[in-house]
Amino acid sequence: MSTVTIAVIVAAAVVVAVVVVAVTAVRRRRRLQQRFGPEYDRLADERDSKLKAESELTGRERRVDDLDIQPLTETARAGYALQWAGIQEQFVDSPEDAVASSQLLVMAVMTEVGYPVEDPDQMLADLSVEHAATLGHYRAAEQTSRNAAAGTASTEDLRLAMIDYRVLFQDLVGGPGETREGTSATEPATVTEAGDVRVADTQPELAAVDRVTDGRNPQLSPTDAGS
């Protein structure tokens, strides 16, 4: 075999290897973008690099795979739905207390499902793997909770926080028989039957809550989230 022939074979092998690596990278990027949705874009902007964001998101997937995440039982789902209904009833008389209770209830669900909640940043990273589509709502609600603690949140802010907490709450509670593989980050689960509780159902004064989309999640309006 001549030197020229060997060089051609080696060059062809290098080209094939480069193409395989490139195709693999493109598929990986598409998969991560589809799974993490807005969280992918947020992290890429934050890290100023898609490659760094993809490496971090892949690490998140590995970590969550090692967690013992389990869907709630039907009894637990119904119980949490009743607690949520009670919190909604509380809103009219005490909005700040209702928002604080919503925050605690969402964290209680996280804990029972299997997410560690000791480190807030790590908790958000873990949630992003299975709940990326609703994580923006949770971040907004958490900011409002901080503003409420500082005395700078209006009643309207608190009303929107209730909506935002509810979106993640419903995504975490899920539907009957759902598993981690049953929903995707771009298709949040909705609560049905005993878990299908709307603010408007419990307090006429809050009927407007379910008509507000606020432009934060075009895929899931607050009305749709409760139906």
SERO-4910 file (N, C-alpha, C, O; in steps of 0.05 Angstrom, whole numbers):
BEGIN
 pado doro    nc1    nc2    nc3   cac1   cac2   cac3    cc1    cc2    cc3    oc1    oc2    oc3
  Met    A     17    -24      0      0      0      0     18     25      0     36     28     17
  Ser    A     13     43    -19     30     66    -21     25     86      1      4     86     14
  Thr    A     44    104      4     42    125     24     18    143     18      4    152     37
  Val    A     13    148     -7     -9    165    -15    -36    152     -7    -54    165      3
  Thr    A    -38    126    -12    -62    112     -5    -67    112     25    -90    116     34
  Ile    A    -46    108     40    -48    108     69    -57    135     79    -74    138     97
  Ala    A    -46    156     67    -53    184     75    -82    189     69    -96    202     85
  Val    A    -92    180     46   -120    184     39   -138    169     58   -158    181     67
  Ile    A   -131    145     66   -147    129     85   -148    143    112   -169    145    125
  Val    A   -125    152    121   -124    166    147   -140    191    146   -155    197    165
  Ala    A   -138    206    124   -153    231    122   -183    226    122   -198    240    134
  Ala    A   -191    205    108   -219    198    107   -230    190    134   -252    197    142
  Ala    A   -213    174    149   -220    166    176   -223    190    194   -242    191    211
  Val    A   -206    210    192   -207    234    208   -233    249    201   -246    259    219
  Val    A   -239    251    176   -263    265    167   -288    252    179   -306    265    189
  Val    A   -289    225    177   -312    210    187   -314    215    218   -336    219    228
  Ala    A   -291    214    232   -292    218    260   -302    246    268   -318    249    286
  Val    A   -294    266    252   -302    293    257   -333    296    253   -347    309    268
  Val    A   -342    283    231   -371    284    225   -387    270    247   -408    281    255
  Val    A   -377    247    256   -392    233    278   -393    250    303   -414    251    315
  Val    A   -371    262    310   -370    279    334   -389    302    331   -404    309    349
  Ala    A   -389    315    307   -406    338    302   -436    330    303   -452    344    316
  Val    A   -443    308    291   -471    298    291   -479    291    320   -501    298    328
  Thr    A   -462    278    335   -468    272    362   -472    297    379   -491    298    395
  Ala    A   -456    317    375   -458    342    390   -485    356    383   -498    367    401
  Val    A   -492    356    357   -517    368    349   -541    354    361   -560    366    371
  Arg    A   -540    328    361   -563    312    373   -564    317    403   -586    319    414
  Arg    A   -541    318    416   -541    323    445   -553    350    451   -568    353    469
  Arg    A   -545    370    435   -555    397    439   -585    398    435   -599    410    452
  Arg    A   -595    385    414   -624    386    409   -639    372    432   -660    381    441
  Arg    A   -628    350    441   -641    335    463   -643    352    488   -664    353    501
  Leu    A   -621    365    495   -621    382    519   -639    406    516   -653    414    534
  Gln    A   -639    418    492   -657    441    487   -686    432    489   -703    447    500
  Gln    A   -693    409    479   -720    399    481   -728    392    510   -750    398    518
  Arg    A   -710    380    524   -716    372    552   -717    396    571   -735    397    588
  Phe    A   -698    414    569   -696    436    588   -710    461    579   -715    479    595
  Gly    A   -716    464    553   -731    487    544   -719    513    552   -695    519    547
  Pro    A   -735    531    566   -725    557    574   -701    556    593   -685    575    594
  Glu    A   -699    534    608   -676    532    626   -650    529    611   -629    539    621
  Tyr    A   -650    517    588   -626    514    571   -617    542    563   -594    549    566
  Asp    A   -636    558    553   -629    585    544   -619    603    567   -600    618    565
  Arg    A   -633    600    590   -625    616    613   -597    610    622   -581    628    628
  Leu    A   -591    584    623   -564    576    632   -542    583    612   -520    590    619
  Ala    A   -549    580    586   -529    587    565   -523    617    567   -499    624    563
  Asp    A   -542    633    571   -537    662    574   -521    668    600   -503    684    600
  Glu    A   -528    654    621   -515    658    647   -486    650    646   -468    663    657
  Arg    A   -480    627    632   -452    617    630   -438    629    606   -414    625    602
  Asp    A   -453    643    589   -442    655    565   -429    634    547   -409    639    533
  Ser    A   -440    610    547   -429    588    531   -450    565    531   -458    555    551
  Lys    A   -457    557    507   -475    534    504   -461    508    513   -474    491    525
  Leu    A   -435    506    507   -421    482    515   -420    478    545   -424    457    556
  Lys    A   -415    501    559   -414    499    589   -442    493    600   -445    478    619
  Ala    A   -462    505    588   -489    500    597   -496    471    592   -509    458    610
  Glu    A   -489    460    569   -496    432    563   -481    413    582   -492    393    590
  Ser    A   -456    419    589   -442    403    607   -455    403    635   -457    382    648
  Glu    A   -464    426    643   -477    428    669   -504    414    669   -511    401    689
  Leu    A   -519    417    648   -546    404    646   -543    374    646   -559    360    658
  Thr    A   -523    364    632   -518    335    632   -511    325    660   -519    303    668
  Gly    A   -496    341    674   -489    334    702   -514    334    719   -517    317    737
  Arg    A   -532    352    714   -558    353    729   -573    327    724   -585    315    743
  Glu    A   -574    318    699   -588    294    693   -577    270    708   -591    253    719
  Arg    A   -550    268    709   -538    246    723   -544    247    753   -550    226    765
  Arg    A   -544    271    764   -550    273    793   -579    265    799   -584    249    818
  Val    A   -598    274    783   -626    268    788   -631    238    783   -649    227    796
  Asp    A   -617    226    764   -620    197    760   -613    181    785   -623    160    790
  Asp    A   -595    193    802   -587    179    826   -606    185    850   -604    172    871
  Leu    A   -624    204    846   -643    210    868   -666    190    866   -673    179    845
  Asp    A   -678    186    889   -701    168    890   -727    183    886   -742    187    905
  Ile    A   -732    192    862   -756    208    856   -779    189    850   -777    172    833
  Gln    A   -801    192    865   -824    175    862   -849    191    859   -852    212    873
  Pro    A   -868    183    843   -894    197    841   -910    194    867   -906    174    881
  Leu    A   -927    213    873   -944    212    896   -965    190    894   -973    183    872
  Thr    A   -973    180    916   -996    161    916  -1021    177    912  -1022    201    915
  Glu    A  -1043    163    905  -1069    176    901  -1078    190    927  -1090    211    926
  Thr    A  -1073    177    949  -1081    188    975  -1066    214    980  -1077    234    989
  Ala    A  -1040    214    975  -1024    238    979  -1032    260    960  -1033    283    969
  Arg    A  -1038    254    936  -1047    274    916  -1073    287    926  -1075    312    926
  Ala    A  -1092    271    934  -1117    282    944  -1113    299    969  -1126    320    972
  Gly    A  -1096    290    986  -1091    305   1011  -1078    332   1005  -1086    353   1017
  Tyr    A  -1059    333    987  -1046    358    980  -1066    377    965  -1065    401    969
  Ala    A  -1083    365    949  -1103    382    935  -1121    396    955  -1128    419    952
  Leu    A  -1129    381    976  -1146    393    996  -1132    415   1011  -1143    436   1018
  Gln    A  -1106    411   1017  -1090    432   1030  -1088    456   1013  -1090    479   1022
  Trp    A  -1085    452    987  -1083    475    968  -1109    491    968  -1109    515    968
  Ala    A  -1131    476    968  -1157    490    968  -1160    507    993  -1171    529    992
  Gly    A  -1151    497   1016  -1152    512   1040  -1135    537   1039  -1143    558   1050
  Ile    A  -1112    535   1027  -1094    558   1024  -1107    579   1007  -1105    603   1012
  Gln    A  -1120    571    985  -1133    590    968  -1156    605    982  -1160    629    978
  Glu    A  -1170    591    999  -1191    604   1015  -1179    625   1034  -1192    644   1041
  Gln    A  -1155    620   1043  -1141    638   1061  -1133    664   1048  -1129    684   1061
  Phe    A  -1130    663   1021  -1119    686   1007  -1134    712   1011  -1122    733   1016
  Val    A  -1160    711   1010  -1176    735   1012  -1171    750   1038  -1169    775   1038
  Asp    A  -1171    736   1060  -1167    749   1086  -1138    755   1092  -1132    774   1106
  Ser    A  -1120    739   1082  -1092    742   1089  -1074    733   1066  -1063    711   1066
  Pro    A  -1071    751   1045  -1055    743   1021  -1027    735   1027  -1017    715   1017
  Glu    A  -1013    750   1045   -985    744   1050   -982    716   1064   -965    701   1057
  Asp    A  -1000    711   1083   -999    685   1096  -1006    662   1076   -994    641   1078
  Ala    A  -1024    667   1057  -1031    647   1037  -1007    641   1019  -1002    618   1013
  Val    A   -993    661   1011   -970    657    994   -948    642   1009   -936    624    998
  Ala    A   -944    650   1035   -924    635   1051   -932    606   1054   -915    588   1054
  Ser    A   -957    601   1058   -967    573   1061   -964    558   1035   -957    534   1035
  Ser    A   -968    572   1012   -964    559    986   -935    551    982   -930    529    973
  Gln    A   -917    568    990   -889    562    988   -882    537   1004   -868    519    995
  Leu    A   -892    536   1029   -886    513   1046   -899    487   1036   -887    466   1038
  Leu    A   -922    489   1024   -936    466   1013   -921    455    989   -917    431    987
  Val    A   -912    473    972   -897    464    948   -871    450    957   -864    429    946
  Met    A   -858    461    977   -833    448    987   -839    421   1000   -823    402    999
  Ala    A   -862    419   1013   -870    393   1025   -874    372   1004   -866    349   1007
  Val    A   -886    380    982   -890    361    959   -863    353    948   -858    330    942
  Met    A   -845    373    944   -818    367    934   -805    346    951   -794    326    941
  Thr    A   -806    349    977   -793    331    996   -805    303    994   -791    283    993
  Glu    A   -832    301    992   -844    275    991   -839    261    965   -835    237    964
  Val    A   -837    276    943   -831    265    917   -802    254    917   -796    234    904
  Gly    A   -784    268    932   -757    258    933   -735    278    927   -712    271    925
  Tyr    A   -742    304    925   -722    324    919   -711    335    946   -726    343    963
  Pro    A   -684    336    948   -672    349    971   -677    379    970   -675    391    948
  Val    A   -684    392    992   -691    420    992   -673    437   1010   -679    460   1014
  Glu    A   -652    425   1020   -635    440   1039   -620    463   1025   -617    484   1037
  Asp    A   -611    458   1001   -596    478    986   -614    489    964   -620    475    945
  Pro    A   -623    514    966   -642    525    946   -632    524    917   -647    518    899
  Asp    A   -606    531    913   -595    531    886   -595    502    875   -602    498    851
  Gln    A   -586    483    891   -585    456    882   -613    445    877   -618    430    858
  Met    A   -632    454    894   -660    445    890   -671    454    863   -684    439    849
  Leu    A   -665    479    855   -674    489    829   -661    474    807   -674    467    787
  Ala    A   -635    468    810   -621    452    789   -633    425    786   -637    415    764
  Asp    A   -640    412    809   -652    385    808   -680    387    795   -686    370    778
  Leu    A   -695    406    802   -722    409    791   -722    413    761   -740    405    747
  Ser    A   -701    427    751   -700    434    723   -700    409    705   -707    411    681
  Val    A   -691    387    715   -689    363    698   -716    353    690   -720    345    667
  Glu    A   -735    353    708   -762    342    702   -784    364    701   -806    359    692
  His    A   -777    388    710   -798    409    712   -789    436    701   -796    457    712
  Ala    A   -772    435    681   -761    459    670   -782    479    660   -779    503    663
  Ala    A   -804    469    649   -824    487    637   -838    503    658   -849    525    652
  Thr    A   -839    494    683   -854    508    704   -835    522    724   -844    535    742
  Leu    A   -809    519    720   -790    529    739   -790    560    739   -785    572    760
  Gly    A   -795    572    716   -796    601    715   -818    612    733   -815    633    745
  His    A   -841    598    734   -862    606    752   -853    605    781   -859    623    797
  Tyr    A   -839    584    788   -830    581    816   -810    603    823   -811    614    845
  Arg    A   -792    609    805   -772    630    810   -787    657    815   -780    672    832
  Ala    A   -807    662    798   -822    687    801   -837    688    828   -837    709    841
  Ala    A   -848    666    836   -863    664    862   -843    668    885   -850    681    905
  Glu    A   -820    656    883   -800    659    904   -791    688    907   -786    697    929
  Gln    A   -788    702    884   -780    730    886   -802    746    900   -796    764    916
  Thr    A   -827    740    893   -849    754    906   -849    748    936   -855    766    952
  Ser    A   -843    723    944   -842    717    972   -821    733    987   -825    742   1009
  Arg    A   -798    737    974   -777    753    985   -786    782    988   -781    796   1008
  Asn    A   -800    792    967   -810    819    968   -831    822    990   -832    843   1004
  Ala    A   -847    802    994   -868    803   1015   -855    804   1042   -864    819   1060
  Ala    A   -833    789   1046   -819    789   1071   -807    817   1077   -804    825   1100
  Ala    A   -800    831   1055   -789    858   1057   -810    879   1058   -804    903   1061
  Gly    A   -835    871   1055   -858    890   1056   -861    906   1030   -873    927   1031
  Thr    A   -852    895   1008   -853    910    982   -871    896    962   -872    905    938
  Ala    A   -885    876    969   -903    862    950   -931    872    952   -942    874    974
  Ser    A   -943    879    929   -971    888    929   -990    864    929   -981    841    926
  Thr    A  -1015    869    933  -1035    847    932  -1035    834    905  -1038    810    903
  Glu    A  -1032    850    884  -1030    839    857  -1006    821    854  -1008    799    842
  Asp    A   -984    829    865   -960    812    864   -965    785    878   -957    764    868
  Leu    A   -978    787    901   -984    763    916  -1004    744    901  -1001    720    902
  Arg    A  -1023    757    887  -1042    741    871  -1027    726    849  -1033    702    845
  Leu    A  -1008    739    836   -993    726    815   -975    704    827   -970    684    814
  Ala    A   -965    709    851   -948    689    863   -964    663    869   -953    641    866
  Met    A   -989    667    877  -1006    643    881  -1009    627    855  -1007    602    855
  Ile    A  -1012    641    833  -1014    628    807   -988    613    801   -988    590    793
  Asp    A   -966    627    806   -940    615    799   -934    591    816   -924    570    806
  Tyr    A   -939    592    842   -935    569    859   -953    546    850   -945    523    851
  Arg    A   -978    553    843   -997    532    835   -987    516    810   -991    492    808
  Val    A   -975    530    791   -966    517    767   -945    495    773   -948    473    763
  Leu    A   -925    502    790   -906    481    797   -919    460    815   -912    436    813
  Phe    A   -936    468    833   -950    450    850   -964    428    834   -962    404    839
  Gln    A   -979    437    814   -993    418    797   -974    400    781   -979    376    777
  Asp    A   -952    411    772   -932    395    757   -920    374    775   -915    352    766
  Leu    A   -915    381    800   -903    362    819   -923    340    828   -916    317    829
  Val    A   -948    349    833   -968    329    842   -975    310    820   -978    286    825
  Gly    A   -976    319    795   -981    301    772  -1008    290    772  -1026    297    787
  Gly    A  -1012    271    754  -1038    258    750  -1037    229    760  -1016    219    767
  Pro    A  -1059    215    759  -1061    188    769  -1042    169    754  -1042    168    729
  Gly    A  -1025    155    769  -1008    135    757   -985    146    742   -971    130    728
  Glu    A   -979    172    743   -957    182    727   -930    175    740   -928    173    765
  Thr    A   -910    171    723   -883    166    732   -866    189    722   -875    207    708
  Arg    A   -840    188    729   -822    209    720   -821    210    690   -817    231    678
  Glu    A   -823    186    677   -822    186    648   -848    194    635   -850    196    610
  Gly    A   -869    198    651   -896    203    640   -900    231    630   -919    236    615
  Thr    A   -883    250    637   -886    277    628   -859    288    620   -838    277    627
  Ser    A   -859    309    604   -835    321    595   -833    349    606   -853    360    616
  Ala    A   -809    362    603   -806    389    613   -822    409    599   -828    430    609
  Thr    A   -830    402    574   -846    421    558   -876    416    560   -892    430    547
  Glu    A   -884    395    575   -912    388    578   -918    384    607   -919    361    616
  Pro    A   -923    405    622   -928    403    651   -953    386    656   -973    388    642
  Ala    A   -952    370    677   -975    354    685   -996    372    697   -990    393    708
  Thr    A  -1021    363    695  -1042    378    708  -1056    360    729  -1056    336    726
  Val    A  -1067    373    749  -1081    358    770  -1109    353    761  -1123    371    752
  Thr    A  -1118    328    765  -1145    321    757  -1161    312    781  -1150    306    802
  Glu    A  -1188    310    777  -1206    300    797  -1201    314    824  -1205    338    826
  Ala    A  -1194    299    845  -1191    311    872  -1170    333    872  -1172    351    889
  Gly    A  -1151    332    853  -1130    352    853  -1136    376    836  -1120    395    836
  Asp    A  -1159    376    823  -1165    398    804  -1179    420    820  -1204    421    821
  Val    A  -1164    438    831  -1175    459    847  -1167    486    836  -1143    491    831
  Arg    A  -1186    503    831  -1181    529    820  -1187    550    841  -1204    547    859
  Val    A  -1172    572    840  -1177    594    858  -1206    604    855  -1219    609    876
  Ala    A  -1215    605    831  -1243    616    827  -1263    597    839  -1286    606    845
  Asp    A  -1257    571    842  -1276    553    853  -1280    557    883  -1302    550    894
  Thr    A  -1260    567    897  -1261    569    925  -1268    597    936  -1278    600    958
  Gln    A  -1262    618    920  -1267    645    928  -1275    662    904  -1258    666    886
  Pro    A  -1300    671    903  -1308    688    880  -1290    713    877  -1286    722    854
  Glu    A  -1279    723    899  -1263    747    897  -1237    742    881  -1225    761    872
  Leu    A  -1229    717    878  -1205    710    864  -1210    699    836  -1192    688    824
  Ala    A  -1234    703    826  -1241    692    800  -1222    702    778  -1216    688    759
  Ala    A  -1212    727    781  -1194    738    760  -1168    724    759  -1153    726    739
  Val    A  -1160    710    781  -1134    697    781  -1132    678    757  -1111    678    744
  Asp    A  -1153    663    752  -1151    643    730  -1153    655    703  -1151    641    683
  Arg    A  -1157    681    701  -1158    694    674  -1131    707    667  -1129    719    646
  Val    A  -1112    706    685  -1087    719    681  -1066    700    670  -1062    679    683
  Thr    A  -1055    705    648  -1033    689    638  -1006    702    643   -986    689    646
  Asp    A  -1006    729    643   -982    745    650   -959    740    630   -937    750    635
  Gly    A   -964    726    608   -944    722    588   -919    707    596   -900    706    581
  Arg    A   -920    694    619   -895    680    628   -893    652    618   -871    641    617
  Asn    A   -915    639    611   -914    612    600   -937    609    580   -959    601    587
  Pro    A   -931    615    554   -952    613    534   -963    585    531   -985    582    520
  Gln    A   -949    564    541   -958    537    538   -980    530    558   -996    512    554
  Leu    A   -979    545    581   -997    537    603  -1008    562    616   -994    574    632
  Ser    A  -1033    569    609  -1045    591    623  -1055    581    650  -1060    558    654
  Pro    A  -1059    600    669  -1069    591    696  -1096    577    694  -1101    559    711
  Thr    A  -1113    585    675  -1138    571    672  -1134    542    664  -1146    523    675
  Asp    A  -1116    538    644  -1110    511    635  -1097    495    656  -1101    471    658
  Ala    A  -1080    508    673  -1066    494    693  -1085    481    713  -1078    461    726
  Gly    A  -1109    492    716  -1127    481    736  -1149    464    723  -1167    456    738
  Ser    A  -1147    459    697  -1168    443    684  -1157    417    674  -1172    401    662
***
